Amino acid sequence: MKVFQKLDDFLDFGWAQISRGKSDKKSPARHPTFVTSSGYGFPNARTLVMRRSNRKNNLIEFHTDTTSSKMLDLKKNPCAAIHIWLPKAKLQIQIHVVVEVKVGDITIPYWRDIPAKSRVAYGTIPNPGKVIESPLAYDHVPDQKRLAVLICDIQSIQLLLLGVKHIRAYYKKTTNWQGEWLSP
């Protein structure tokens, strides 16, 4: 197990793991849990594919269908959480974000980068989450107008490294990422 004595080194390690989510298709960071607040007062958690991460600008990007429940949640409250568990590293990453949703013509360049076989995720009929009569009573009609790009502006990152002695730290954008150690 790595032992970190400096907060900056620990954050560098955390970001290296986050960044692997885009570059390494086998990394668990590629499929984090994305959590929004539902209109019913309960959290809505689902697994998404990380499309981009950018430490310099503190951004993470996901894509979704414009008719998905997370879009309704984000319209009511643009704050969300991202959870990443990396079993080999024994690292848990919790990220709080404010989400900017891009829809319409601005998503055309993103659409061009999506492989044809993956475009089916944007255009399910009936809309995602609707009641259907049987397990396969739906169609895929890829539609660029149904693509929403979720640009997640990171507000805070919390890292928890498990080991003989756990290590935990919290970093906030408002303090220019100056971290503080937390009791695990």
CYANA upper distance limits for C-alpha pairs under 8 A (distance plus 0.5 A):
  1 MET  CA    163 GLY  CA      6.85
  3 VAL  CA    167 ILE  CA      8.35
  4 PHE  CA      9 ASP  CA      7.21
  4 PHE  CA     10 PHE  CA      6.41
  4 PHE  CA    167 ILE  CA      8.26
  5 GLN  CA      9 ASP  CA      8.25
  5 GLN  CA     10 PHE  CA      8.47
  6 LYS  CA     10 PHE  CA      7.00
  7 LEU  CA     11 LEU  CA      6.76
  7 LEU  CA    169 ALA  CA      7.88
  7 LEU  CA    178 GLN  CA      8.35
  7 LEU  CA    179 GLY  CA      6.44
  7 LEU  CA    180 GLU  CA      7.61
  7 LEU  CA    181 TRP  CA      8.01
  8 ASP  CA     12 ASP  CA      6.63
  8 ASP  CA    178 GLN  CA      8.39
  8 ASP  CA    179 GLY  CA      8.03
  9 ASP  CA     13 PHE  CA      6.72
 10 PHE  CA     14 GLY  CA      6.74
 11 LEU  CA     15 TRP  CA      6.62
 11 LEU  CA    159 LEU  CA      8.35
 12 ASP  CA     16 ALA  CA      6.63
 13 PHE  CA     17 GLN  CA      6.94
 14 GLY  CA     18 ILE  CA      6.82
 14 GLY  CA     93 ILE  CA      7.91
 14 GLY  CA    159 LEU  CA      7.39
 15 TRP  CA     19 SER  CA      6.47
 15 TRP  CA     55 ARG  CA      7.62
 16 ALA  CA     20 ARG  CA      6.81
 17 GLN  CA     21 GLY  CA      7.55
 17 GLN  CA     29 ALA  CA      7.42
 18 ILE  CA     22 LYS  CA      8.48
 18 ILE  CA     29 ALA  CA      6.40
 18 ILE  CA     53 SER  CA      7.88
 19 SER  CA     23 SER  CA      7.26
 19 SER  CA     29 ALA  CA      8.41
 19 SER  CA     53 SER  CA      6.44
 19 SER  CA     54 ASN  CA      8.23
 20 ARG  CA     24 ASP  CA      5.72
 20 ARG  CA     27 SER  CA      6.85
 20 ARG  CA     29 ALA  CA      7.07
 20 ARG  CA     30 ARG  CA      7.72
 21 GLY  CA     25 LYS  CA      7.39
 21 GLY  CA     27 SER  CA      6.22
 21 GLY  CA     28 PRO  CA      7.36
 21 GLY  CA     29 ALA  CA      4.73
 21 GLY  CA     30 ARG  CA      4.16
 21 GLY  CA     31 HIS  CA      7.77
 21 GLY  CA     50 MET  CA      6.80
 22 LYS  CA     29 ALA  CA      8.39
 22 LYS  CA     30 ARG  CA      6.39
 22 LYS  CA     50 MET  CA      6.63
 22 LYS  CA     51 ARG  CA      6.62
 22 LYS  CA     52 ARG  CA      6.33
 22 LYS  CA     53 SER  CA      7.44
 24 ASP  CA     30 ARG  CA      7.86
 25 LYS  CA     30 ARG  CA      6.88
 26 LYS  CA     30 ARG  CA      7.92
 27 SER  CA     86 LEU  CA      8.43
 28 PRO  CA     32 PRO  CA      7.61
 28 PRO  CA     84 ILE  CA      7.84
 28 PRO  CA     85 TRP  CA      7.43
 28 PRO  CA     86 LEU  CA      6.44
 29 ALA  CA     50 MET  CA      8.18
 29 ALA  CA     84 ILE  CA      6.29
 29 ALA  CA     85 TRP  CA      7.69
 29 ALA  CA     86 LEU  CA      7.39
 30 ARG  CA     49 VAL  CA      6.23
 30 ARG  CA     50 MET  CA      5.71
 31 HIS  CA     47 THR  CA      6.40
 31 HIS  CA     48 LEU  CA      5.91
 31 HIS  CA     49 VAL  CA      5.30
 31 HIS  CA     50 MET  CA      6.70
 31 HIS  CA     84 ILE  CA      8.32
 32 PRO  CA     47 THR  CA      6.14
 32 PRO  CA     48 LEU  CA      6.49
 32 PRO  CA     49 VAL  CA      7.47
 32 PRO  CA     50 MET  CA      7.72
 32 PRO  CA     82 ILE  CA      6.98
 32 PRO  CA     83 HIS  CA      6.20
 32 PRO  CA     84 ILE  CA      5.44
 32 PRO  CA     85 TRP  CA      8.15
 33 THR  CA     45 ALA  CA      6.75
 33 THR  CA     46 ARG  CA      5.88
 33 THR  CA     47 THR  CA      4.98
 33 THR  CA     48 LEU  CA      6.92
 33 THR  CA     82 ILE  CA      6.09
 33 THR  CA     83 HIS  CA      5.53
 33 THR  CA     84 ILE  CA      6.99
 34 PHE  CA     45 ALA  CA      6.07
 34 PHE  CA     46 ARG  CA      5.92
 34 PHE  CA     47 THR  CA      6.50
 34 PHE  CA     48 LEU  CA      7.01
 34 PHE  CA     80 ALA  CA      7.65
 34 PHE  CA     81 ALA  CA      6.42
 34 PHE  CA     82 ILE  CA      5.17
 34 PHE  CA     83 HIS  CA      7.09
 35 VAL  CA     43 PRO  CA      6.92
 35 VAL  CA     44 ASN  CA      5.89
 35 VAL  CA     45 ALA  CA      4.82
 35 VAL  CA     46 ARG  CA      7.07
 35 VAL  CA     80 ALA  CA      6.06
 35 VAL  CA     81 ALA  CA      5.49
 35 VAL  CA     82 ILE  CA      6.65
 35 VAL  CA     83 HIS  CA      8.47
 36 THR  CA     43 PRO  CA      6.25
 36 THR  CA     44 ASN  CA      5.71
 36 THR  CA     45 ALA  CA      7.12
 36 THR  CA     70 LYS  CA      7.16
 36 THR  CA     73 ASP  CA      6.68
 36 THR  CA     74 LEU  CA      7.42
 36 THR  CA     77 ASN  CA      8.47
 36 THR  CA     79 CYS  CA      7.52
 36 THR  CA     80 ALA  CA      5.32
 36 THR  CA     81 ALA  CA      7.18
 37 SER  CA     41 GLY  CA      7.15
 37 SER  CA     42 PHE  CA      6.77
 37 SER  CA     43 PRO  CA      5.18
 37 SER  CA     44 ASN  CA      6.51
 37 SER  CA     73 ASP  CA      6.39
 37 SER  CA     74 LEU  CA      8.26
 37 SER  CA     77 ASN  CA      7.50
 37 SER  CA     79 CYS  CA      8.48
 37 SER  CA     80 ALA  CA      7.78
 38 SER  CA     42 PHE  CA      6.04
 38 SER  CA     43 PRO  CA      6.18
 38 SER  CA     44 ASN  CA      6.48
 38 SER  CA     73 ASP  CA      5.78
 39 GLY  CA     73 ASP  CA      7.09
 39 GLY  CA     76 LYS  CA      8.19
 44 ASN  CA     70 LYS  CA      8.20
 48 LEU  CA     62 PHE  CA      7.43
 48 LEU  CA     63 HIS  CA      8.46
 49 VAL  CA     62 PHE  CA      6.87
 49 VAL  CA     63 HIS  CA      8.16
 50 MET  CA     60 ILE  CA      7.73
 50 MET  CA     61 GLU  CA      6.64
 50 MET  CA     62 PHE  CA      5.84
 51 ARG  CA     60 ILE  CA      8.11
 51 ARG  CA     61 GLU  CA      5.87
 51 ARG  CA     62 PHE  CA      5.79
 51 ARG  CA     63 HIS  CA      7.75
 52 ARG  CA     59 LEU  CA      8.46
 52 ARG  CA     60 ILE  CA      6.14
 52 ARG  CA     61 GLU  CA      5.47
 52 ARG  CA     62 PHE  CA      7.75
 53 SER  CA     58 ASN  CA      8.21
 53 SER  CA     59 LEU  CA      6.20
 53 SER  CA     60 ILE  CA      4.85
 53 SER  CA     61 GLU  CA      6.83
 54 ASN  CA     58 ASN  CA      6.14
 54 ASN  CA     59 LEU  CA      5.59
 54 ASN  CA     60 ILE  CA      6.86
 55 ARG  CA     59 LEU  CA      7.02
 58 ASN  CA    153 ASP  CA      6.59
 58 ASN  CA    154 ILE  CA      5.91
 59 LEU  CA    151 ILE  CA      7.16
 59 LEU  CA    152 CYS  CA      5.89
 59 LEU  CA    153 ASP  CA      5.39
 59 LEU  CA    154 ILE  CA      6.32
 60 ILE  CA    151 ILE  CA      6.66
 60 ILE  CA    152 CYS  CA      5.56
 60 ILE  CA    153 ASP  CA      7.40
 60 ILE  CA    154 ILE  CA      7.95
 61 GLU  CA    149 VAL  CA      7.56
 61 GLU  CA    150 LEU  CA      6.06
 61 GLU  CA    151 ILE  CA      5.30
 61 GLU  CA    152 CYS  CA      6.41
 62 PHE  CA    149 VAL  CA      6.53
 62 PHE  CA    150 LEU  CA      5.56
 62 PHE  CA    151 ILE  CA      7.32
 62 PHE  CA    152 CYS  CA      8.46
 63 HIS  CA    147 LEU  CA      7.37
 63 HIS  CA    148 ALA  CA      6.16
 63 HIS  CA    149 VAL  CA      5.11
 63 HIS  CA    150 LEU  CA      6.27
 64 THR  CA     68 SER  CA      7.63
 64 THR  CA    121 ALA  CA      8.26
 64 THR  CA    122 TYR  CA      7.51
 64 THR  CA    147 LEU  CA      6.54
 64 THR  CA    148 ALA  CA      5.72
 64 THR  CA    149 VAL  CA      7.05
 64 THR  CA    150 LEU  CA      7.95
 65 ASP  CA    121 ALA  CA      7.48
 65 ASP  CA    122 TYR  CA      5.44
 65 ASP  CA    123 GLY  CA      7.47
 65 ASP  CA    146 ARG  CA      5.79
 65 ASP  CA    147 LEU  CA      5.67
 65 ASP  CA    148 ALA  CA      6.28
 66 THR  CA     71 MET  CA      6.75
 66 THR  CA    103 VAL  CA      8.15
 66 THR  CA    122 TYR  CA      8.32
 66 THR  CA    145 LYS  CA      8.48
 66 THR  CA    146 ARG  CA      5.49
 66 THR  CA    147 LEU  CA      6.39
 66 THR  CA    148 ALA  CA      5.88
 67 THR  CA     71 MET  CA      7.17
 67 THR  CA    127 ASN  CA      6.61
 67 THR  CA    128 PRO  CA      7.22
 67 THR  CA    146 ARG  CA      7.67
 68 SER  CA     72 LEU  CA      7.77
 68 SER  CA    127 ASN  CA      7.74
 68 SER  CA    128 PRO  CA      6.12
 68 SER  CA    129 GLY  CA      7.68
 69 SER  CA     73 ASP  CA      6.87
 69 SER  CA    128 PRO  CA      8.23
 69 SER  CA    129 GLY  CA      7.83
 70 LYS  CA     74 LEU  CA      6.50
 71 MET  CA     75 LYS  CA      6.60
 72 LEU  CA     76 LYS  CA      7.05
 73 ASP  CA     77 ASN  CA      6.60
 73 ASP  CA     78 PRO  CA      8.09
 74 LEU  CA     78 PRO  CA      4.93
 74 LEU  CA     79 CYS  CA      7.49
 74 LEU  CA     80 ALA  CA      8.32
 74 LEU  CA     99 VAL  CA      7.88
 78 PRO  CA     98 VAL  CA      6.04
 78 PRO  CA     99 VAL  CA      5.69
 78 PRO  CA    100 GLU  CA      7.77
 79 CYS  CA     96 HIS  CA      7.88
 79 CYS  CA     97 VAL  CA      6.27
 79 CYS  CA     98 VAL  CA      5.04
 79 CYS  CA     99 VAL  CA      6.67
 80 ALA  CA     96 HIS  CA      6.54
 80 ALA  CA     97 VAL  CA      5.86
 80 ALA  CA     98 VAL  CA      6.79
 80 ALA  CA     99 VAL  CA      7.55
 81 ALA  CA     94 GLN  CA      7.61
 81 ALA  CA     95 ILE  CA      6.06
 81 ALA  CA     96 HIS  CA      5.07
 81 ALA  CA     97 VAL  CA      6.46
 82 ILE  CA     93 ILE  CA      8.48
 82 ILE  CA     94 GLN  CA      6.38
 82 ILE  CA     95 ILE  CA      5.49
 82 ILE  CA     96 HIS  CA      6.96
 82 ILE  CA     97 VAL  CA      8.14
 83 HIS  CA     92 GLN  CA      7.92
 83 HIS  CA     93 ILE  CA      6.29
 83 HIS  CA     94 GLN  CA      5.29
 83 HIS  CA     95 ILE  CA      6.92
 84 ILE  CA     92 GLN  CA      6.34
 84 ILE  CA     93 ILE  CA      5.54
 84 ILE  CA     94 GLN  CA      7.09
 85 TRP  CA     90 LYS  CA      8.06
 85 TRP  CA     91 LEU  CA      6.57
 85 TRP  CA     92 GLN  CA      5.17
 85 TRP  CA     93 ILE  CA      6.94
 86 LEU  CA     90 LYS  CA      6.17
 86 LEU  CA     91 LEU  CA      5.70
 86 LEU  CA     92 GLN  CA      6.84
 87 PRO  CA     91 LEU  CA      7.16
 89 ALA  CA    161 LEU  CA      8.25
 90 LYS  CA    161 LEU  CA      6.31
 90 LYS  CA    162 LEU  CA      5.83
 90 LYS  CA    163 GLY  CA      7.97
 91 LEU  CA    159 LEU  CA      7.49
 91 LEU  CA    160 LEU  CA      6.19
 91 LEU  CA    161 LEU  CA      5.05
 91 LEU  CA    162 LEU  CA      6.85
 92 GLN  CA    159 LEU  CA      6.38
 92 GLN  CA    160 LEU  CA      5.63
 92 GLN  CA    161 LEU  CA      7.00
 93 ILE  CA    157 ILE  CA      7.46
 93 ILE  CA    158 GLN  CA      6.29
 93 ILE  CA    159 LEU  CA      5.36
 93 ILE  CA    160 LEU  CA      7.11
 94 GLN  CA    157 ILE  CA      6.25
 94 GLN  CA    158 GLN  CA      5.57
 94 GLN  CA    159 LEU  CA      7.09
 95 ILE  CA    154 ILE  CA      7.29
 95 ILE  CA    155 GLN  CA      7.96
 95 ILE  CA    156 SER  CA      6.16
 95 ILE  CA    157 ILE  CA      5.08
 95 ILE  CA    158 GLN  CA      6.90
 96 HIS  CA    154 ILE  CA      6.49
 96 HIS  CA    155 GLN  CA      6.01
 96 HIS  CA    156 SER  CA      5.76
 96 HIS  CA    157 ILE  CA      7.17
 97 VAL  CA    152 CYS  CA      5.99
 97 VAL  CA    153 ASP  CA      5.70
 97 VAL  CA    154 ILE  CA      4.92
 97 VAL  CA    155 GLN  CA      5.79
 97 VAL  CA    156 SER  CA      7.73
 98 VAL  CA    152 CYS  CA      6.16
 98 VAL  CA    153 ASP  CA      5.68
 98 VAL  CA    154 ILE  CA      7.17
 98 VAL  CA    155 GLN  CA      7.60
 99 VAL  CA    150 LEU  CA      6.66
 99 VAL  CA    151 ILE  CA      6.07
 99 VAL  CA    152 CYS  CA      4.99
 99 VAL  CA    153 ASP  CA      6.66
100 GLU  CA    150 LEU  CA      6.40
100 GLU  CA    151 ILE  CA      5.59
100 GLU  CA    152 CYS  CA      6.91
100 GLU  CA    153 ASP  CA      8.19
101 VAL  CA    148 ALA  CA      6.99
101 VAL  CA    149 VAL  CA      6.28
101 VAL  CA    150 LEU  CA      5.37
101 VAL  CA    151 ILE  CA      6.84
102 LYS  CA    106 ILE  CA      7.30
102 LYS  CA    107 THR  CA      7.22
102 LYS  CA    148 ALA  CA      6.10
102 LYS  CA    149 VAL  CA      5.51
102 LYS  CA    150 LEU  CA      6.99
102 LYS  CA    151 ILE  CA      8.17
103 VAL  CA    107 THR  CA      6.43
103 VAL  CA    145 LYS  CA      7.74
103 VAL  CA    146 ARG  CA      8.33
103 VAL  CA    147 LEU  CA      7.04
103 VAL  CA    148 ALA  CA      5.44
103 VAL  CA    149 VAL  CA      7.15
104 GLY  CA    108 ILE  CA      8.13
104 GLY  CA    144 GLN  CA      8.46
104 GLY  CA    145 LYS  CA      6.23
104 GLY  CA    147 LEU  CA      8.28
104 GLY  CA    148 ALA  CA      8.40
105 ASP  CA    145 LYS  CA      8.19
107 THR  CA    111 TRP  CA      6.67
107 THR  CA    144 GLN  CA      8.07
107 THR  CA    147 LEU  CA      7.44
107 THR  CA    148 ALA  CA      7.68
107 THR  CA    149 VAL  CA      7.47
108 ILE  CA    112 ARG  CA      6.86
108 ILE  CA    144 GLN  CA      7.47
109 PRO  CA    113 ASP  CA      7.23
110 TYR  CA    114 ILE  CA      7.15
111 TRP  CA    119 ARG  CA      8.43
111 TRP  CA    144 GLN  CA      6.77
111 TRP  CA    147 LEU  CA      7.99
114 ILE  CA    118 SER  CA      6.90
114 ILE  CA    119 ARG  CA      6.88
115 PRO  CA    119 ARG  CA      7.01
116 ALA  CA    120 VAL  CA      8.14
119 ARG  CA    142 PRO  CA      5.90
119 ARG  CA    143 ASP  CA      8.08
120 VAL  CA    124 THR  CA      7.55
120 VAL  CA    140 HIS  CA      5.88
120 VAL  CA    141 VAL  CA      6.82
120 VAL  CA    142 PRO  CA      5.28
121 ALA  CA    140 HIS  CA      7.90
121 ALA  CA    142 PRO  CA      7.59
122 TYR  CA    140 HIS  CA      8.40
122 TYR  CA    141 VAL  CA      8.07
122 TYR  CA    142 PRO  CA      5.97
122 TYR  CA    143 ASP  CA      6.47
122 TYR  CA    144 GLN  CA      7.65
122 TYR  CA    146 ARG  CA      5.87
122 TYR  CA    147 LEU  CA      6.18
123 GLY  CA    127 ASN  CA      7.93
123 GLY  CA    140 HIS  CA      6.37
123 GLY  CA    141 VAL  CA      5.44
123 GLY  CA    142 PRO  CA      5.27
123 GLY  CA    143 ASP  CA      5.76
123 GLY  CA    146 ARG  CA      6.34
124 THR  CA    128 PRO  CA      6.94
124 THR  CA    138 TYR  CA      7.40
124 THR  CA    139 ASP  CA      6.25
124 THR  CA    140 HIS  CA      5.09
124 THR  CA    141 VAL  CA      6.48
124 THR  CA    142 PRO  CA      7.94
125 ILE  CA    138 TYR  CA      6.04
125 ILE  CA    139 ASP  CA      5.69
125 ILE  CA    140 HIS  CA      6.78
125 ILE  CA    141 VAL  CA      7.58
126 PRO  CA    130 LYS  CA      6.90
126 PRO  CA    132 ILE  CA      8.47
126 PRO  CA    138 TYR  CA      6.62
126 PRO  CA    139 ASP  CA      7.87
132 ILE  CA    137 ALA  CA      6.51
132 ILE  CA    138 TYR  CA      7.97
133 GLU  CA    137 ALA  CA      6.76
142 PRO  CA    146 ARG  CA      8.50
143 ASP  CA    147 LEU  CA      7.73
154 ILE  CA    173 LYS  CA      7.85
155 GLN  CA    172 LYS  CA      6.41
155 GLN  CA    173 LYS  CA      5.65
155 GLN  CA    174 THR  CA      8.02
156 SER  CA    170 TYR  CA      7.80
156 SER  CA    171 TYR  CA      6.00
156 SER  CA    172 LYS  CA      4.81
156 SER  CA    173 LYS  CA      6.47
157 ILE  CA    170 TYR  CA      6.44
157 ILE  CA    171 TYR  CA      5.71
157 ILE  CA    172 LYS  CA      7.06
158 GLN  CA    168 ARG  CA      7.82
158 GLN  CA    169 ALA  CA      6.24
158 GLN  CA    170 TYR  CA      4.92
158 GLN  CA    171 TYR  CA      6.76
159 LEU  CA    167 ILE  CA      8.44
159 LEU  CA    168 ARG  CA      6.01
159 LEU  CA    169 ALA  CA      5.90
159 LEU  CA    170 TYR  CA      7.03
160 LEU  CA    166 HIS  CA      7.56
160 LEU  CA    167 ILE  CA      6.22
160 LEU  CA    168 ARG  CA      4.86
160 LEU  CA    169 ALA  CA      7.25
160 LEU  CA    184 PRO  CA      7.74
161 LEU  CA    166 HIS  CA      6.11
161 LEU  CA    167 ILE  CA      5.57
161 LEU  CA    168 ARG  CA      6.79
162 LEU  CA    166 HIS  CA      5.14
162 LEU  CA    167 ILE  CA      7.18
163 GLY  CA    167 ILE  CA      8.37
166 HIS  CA    184 PRO  CA      6.58
167 ILE  CA    181 TRP  CA      8.42
167 ILE  CA    182 LEU  CA      8.32
167 ILE  CA    183 SER  CA      8.18
167 ILE  CA    184 PRO  CA      6.80
168 ARG  CA    181 TRP  CA      6.48
168 ARG  CA    182 LEU  CA      5.75
168 ARG  CA    183 SER  CA      6.93
168 ARG  CA    184 PRO  CA      5.95
169 ALA  CA    179 GLY  CA      6.96
169 ALA  CA    180 GLU  CA      6.06
169 ALA  CA    181 TRP  CA      4.87
169 ALA  CA    182 LEU  CA      5.71
170 TYR  CA    179 GLY  CA      5.89
170 TYR  CA    180 GLU  CA      5.99
170 TYR  CA    181 TRP  CA      7.02
170 TYR  CA    182 LEU  CA      7.40
171 TYR  CA    175 THR  CA      8.21
171 TYR  CA    177 TRP  CA      5.54
171 TYR  CA    178 GLN  CA      6.49
171 TYR  CA    179 GLY  CA      4.79
171 TYR  CA    180 GLU  CA      7.17
172 LYS  CA    176 ASN  CA      7.10
172 LYS  CA    177 TRP  CA      5.50
172 LYS  CA    178 GLN  CA      7.43
172 LYS  CA    179 GLY  CA      7.50
173 LYS  CA    177 TRP  CA      5.72
